[in-house]
Amino acid sequence: MLLLFAHAAHARWSSPRKQLIEFGWDEPDPRFMRLHIAQLEASPFDGCVYHVDVDGDSGSFTWRVWGHRRFEAHDLDSARADLLATSFGRFRANFLRVNVTPADLDWFEDHSAMLANLELAAGLAKQAGGPGILFDVEPYEGKLWDFRVQSGEGRRSWDELAAQVRQRGAEAMRALERGYPGLTVFTTMAYSMPMHQTSVERTPLAKASYGLLVPFLDGMVAVASPRVRFVDGHELSYPFRDRAQFTAKADSMRHGVRRLAAEPERYTRRLSRSFGIWLDFDWRHRGWDAQDPTRNYFSPEVFARAVQAALDHADRYVWIYSETPRWWSPEDGTQHLPAAYDSVLRAVRR
């Protein structure tokens, strides 16, 4: 039954432009990619999200971009050398992860170090030959997008702070394009998250945890060159199993965004709709059974239907997130991953 469904899925998806991206707890660094490129090339993915560390210490560039520390090009020499030495074949849709951490900057502080770091990140992504960066907007270490926190206990109005955040968004976009003109900015969540909070949860922007993401994106969109593509990764689709869910959200990302975006026409011309699917969804509560995958939230058959629906409604990319199962490892093999899931993606990718 699963094999028949996979073949049917393959028949329905014929666009060579659609690509599968891996992004999970097995996220590699450039050294791993260089040493295990054969393993990556043999996977069912077209690329992955990768992170970069700093030479000479145990620090992370990916996790320290958005702060006071200004990194220099030589800090990334090892990562750059590994990327340039890697013989990428078909596995080229790779995105350098950039987090909004440590987020210890006030929006009115000097952002020159952060902007220099963004330019450096984009330049490295360009040298690596990938489409661009994965802009992870989740505020892991500071409530960057929450007006209630960022307003300074009410000392600043929404209009005042939103104008400043929009300016920072424009500066960030210019910095990225200095490093990589016309890059792809793959966001884990773009307008889709504040749209959900304001329309589904009925929360005003000024009280939404992602409210300030709207003016920031407005600033980016306003100055982005025509070649830039914004991918809305729509992390909210992690648990989607029904085709109707993907249909509704694909429409919302294209049309519902007009309610929030300052320049909806300009944005939609540059928008690439995407979906993330969490393979071991909510495994801490639901569990993950590598021996009997039919017991999982996404059984192989359900996973096949979800991936197919996501690909049918995405403009180019669908990304698979996972925590317990690993698609690759230092031992050159998968871990805690039943073979049926690998087979599903291979059938769809073909």
DATA-V955764 format. One line per field, one symbol per residue. phi: phi as a letter, one per 40 degrees, with the letter a starting at -180 (. if undefined). Layout:
phi=???
//
This chain:
phi=.ccccccccdccbbccccbbbbaaccdcbdcccccbcccccccccciacbbbbccgaccbcdcbccaccccbdccbdcccccccccccbccbcbbccbccbcfbbcccccbcccccccccccccccccgccibcccccccbaccbcdccccgfgcbcdcccccccccccccccccccccadgccbcccabcdcccccccccfbcdcbccbdccccccdccccbccdccbbcccfdccdccbbdcccccccccccbccdcbccbccccccbcbcbabbcdcdfccbcgabccbccccdbcdcccdccccccccbccabbbbbabccbcaadcgacbfbdcccccdcccccc
//
